[in-house]
Amino acid sequence: QVQLVESGGGLVQPGGSLRLSCVVSSSIFNNYRRMSWYRQAPGKQRDLVASISVNDVTNYADSVKGRFTISRDNAKSTVYLQMNSLKPEDTAVYYCNVVTVVGALNYWGQGTQVTVSS
């Protein structure tokens, strides 16, 4: 049963924008403690990009502050990552992650590729 479905990745030129979406199963979305976006470049570890807590506290990696914005739409059970002023070093597979309140369960999406290149 697929519970987190990501979309919105693609190829974009430096300076461009993309918006990633992650549709979360309602049973998980209604029980989340924190929703996050991570990314993993080839040969590197998976790193936190941005997170939003159940009380709307957001957190960003220093490398994306001022360029990326995490948000959620409760009606659509979706978390977004708006990415502006993209740089080649933003190239990676981006993963959606949800940690629940009950049980502290950890869910991951399948990943979506973002490539920033001219």
C-alpha positions as CSV (number, residue, x, y, z in Angstrom):
1,Q,0.0,0.0,0.0
2,V,1.6,3.2,-1.2
3,Q,1.3,5.8,1.5
4,L,3.5,8.7,0.4
5,V,3.5,9.7,-3.3
6,E,5.9,12.4,-4.5
7,S,5.8,14.3,-7.8
8,G,7.1,17.5,-9.3
9,G,10.8,16.7,-10.0
10,G,12.4,17.3,-13.3
11,L,15.2,19.1,-15.2
12,V,15.5,22.8,-14.6
13,Q,18.0,25.5,-15.5
14,P,20.0,27.3,-12.8
15,G,17.9,30.0,-11.3
16,G,14.7,28.3,-12.1
17,S,12.0,27.0,-9.8
18,L,10.2,23.7,-9.1
19,R,7.5,22.7,-6.6
20,L,7.6,19.2,-5.2
21,S,4.4,17.6,-3.9
22,C,4.0,14.7,-1.5
23,V,0.5,13.3,-1.1
24,V,0.2,11.5,2.2
25,S,-2.4,8.8,3.1
26,S,-4.9,10.5,5.3
27,S,-4.4,8.1,8.2
28,I,-0.8,9.1,8.4
29,F,-1.3,12.8,7.6
30,N,-3.8,13.1,10.5
31,N,-1.3,11.6,12.8
32,Y,1.9,13.4,11.9
33,R,4.3,15.0,14.2
34,R,6.7,16.2,11.6
35,M,6.8,16.2,7.8
36,S,10.1,16.7,6.0
37,W,11.9,16.8,2.7
38,Y,15.3,15.1,2.5
39,R,17.7,14.8,-0.5
40,Q,20.4,12.5,-1.5
41,A,23.0,13.3,-4.2
42,P,25.0,10.5,-5.9
43,G,27.6,9.1,-3.5
44,K,26.4,11.3,-0.6
45,Q,24.3,10.7,2.5
46,R,20.7,11.6,2.7
47,D,20.4,15.1,4.3
48,L,17.5,17.0,5.7
49,V,16.3,19.9,3.5
50,A,13.3,21.2,5.3
51,S,10.7,20.2,7.9
52,I,7.4,21.4,9.3
53,S,6.0,20.3,12.6
54,V,2.4,19.8,13.6
55,N,2.4,23.2,15.3
56,D,3.8,24.8,12.1
57,V,7.4,25.3,13.2
58,T,9.6,25.1,10.1
59,N,13.3,24.3,9.9
60,Y,15.6,24.6,6.9
61,A,19.1,23.5,6.0
62,D,21.4,26.5,5.8
63,S,22.1,25.8,2.1
64,V,18.4,26.3,1.2
65,K,17.3,29.1,3.6
66,G,15.7,32.0,1.7
67,R,15.3,29.8,-1.4
68,F,13.1,26.9,-0.4
69,T,9.7,26.9,1.4
70,I,8.0,24.0,3.0
71,S,4.2,24.1,3.4
72,R,1.2,21.8,3.8
73,D,-2.4,21.7,2.6
74,N,-4.5,19.8,5.2
75,A,-7.5,19.5,2.8
76,K,-5.3,17.7,0.3
77,S,-3.2,15.8,2.8
78,T,-0.2,17.1,0.9
79,V,3.2,18.6,1.8
80,Y,5.0,20.8,-0.6
81,L,8.5,22.0,-1.2
82,Q,8.7,25.2,-3.3
83,M,12.3,25.6,-4.6
84,N,13.4,28.9,-6.1
85,S,16.7,30.1,-7.4
86,L,17.9,26.6,-7.9
87,K,21.5,25.8,-8.2
88,P,23.4,22.8,-9.7
89,E,24.3,21.7,-6.2
90,D,20.6,21.2,-5.5
91,T,20.6,18.3,-7.9
92,A,19.6,15.1,-6.0
93,V,16.8,12.7,-5.4
94,Y,14.3,14.3,-3.0
95,Y,12.4,12.2,-0.5
96,C,9.3,13.0,1.5
97,N,9.3,11.8,5.1
98,V,6.6,11.7,7.8
99,V,7.1,10.9,11.5
100,T,3.9,10.1,13.3
101,V,2.8,11.0,16.8
102,V,1.4,7.6,17.7
103,G,4.2,5.1,17.6
104,A,6.8,7.5,16.2
105,L,6.5,5.6,12.9
106,N,8.7,6.7,10.1
107,Y,7.4,6.8,6.5
108,W,9.3,7.5,3.3
109,G,8.3,8.3,-0.2
110,Q,9.8,6.7,-3.3
111,G,11.8,9.8,-4.2
112,T,11.7,12.3,-7.1
113,Q,14.7,13.3,-9.2
114,V,15.6,17.0,-9.4
115,T,18.3,18.0,-11.8
116,V,19.6,21.5,-12.1
117,S,21.7,22.0,-15.2
118,S,22.0,24.3,-18.2
